[in-house]
Amino acid sequence: MRTLVMKQRDLFEESVQETLVPGEIQTELVTQLALLMYGLIDAIEGEVHDEQDQH
């Protein structure tokens, strides 16, 4: 049973290592995601404001 657990852990660690993004690219991705989120929030707030004006 312990051997099986170790093998599963090894497989997990290998799959994580393959999906890691280099630091420089990760920083850029996080920045772009934050900008996208702020843009989305602004768009939603604008839609809410527009909906309230019509009533």
N, C-alpha and C positions, 0 to 999 in steps of 0.2 A: 504494500500500500504506500509506503513512504517513497519508494522509487517512482511510482506513478505520480505522486504529488510533485516531486522534483522535475520530472519530465514535463509536466504541465506548466510549471513555473518557467522552465527554460524556454518552452514554446512561446509563452506570453512575453518574456523579456525580449526574445528575438523579434516578435512582431512589433513591439513597441519601438525598438531601435530602428526598424525599417521605416516607421512612420514619423519619426522626429524630424522637425524642420530646423535647419541651421538658424542660429541666433539672429543674424542680420535679416533674414527673410521673415523670421517669426516676428521681429519688431515691426517690420513693414506691414505684415498681415494684421497685427493687433491694431496698429494705427489706422489702417484702412477700415477695419471692422468698426472701430470706435467712430470714425467719421460717418460711416454708413448708418450706424445706430442713431447718431445725432440728427442726421438728415431725415431718417424715418420718424423720429420723435417730432421734428419740426413739421413734417408733412401731416402727421396725425393731429397735432395741435391745430394746424391750419384747417383741417377738415372739421374738427370739432367746433372751432370758432365759426366757420361758414354755416354749419348746421344750426348753431344757436342764433345766428343773425336772421335766418329765414323765418323763425317763429315769431 
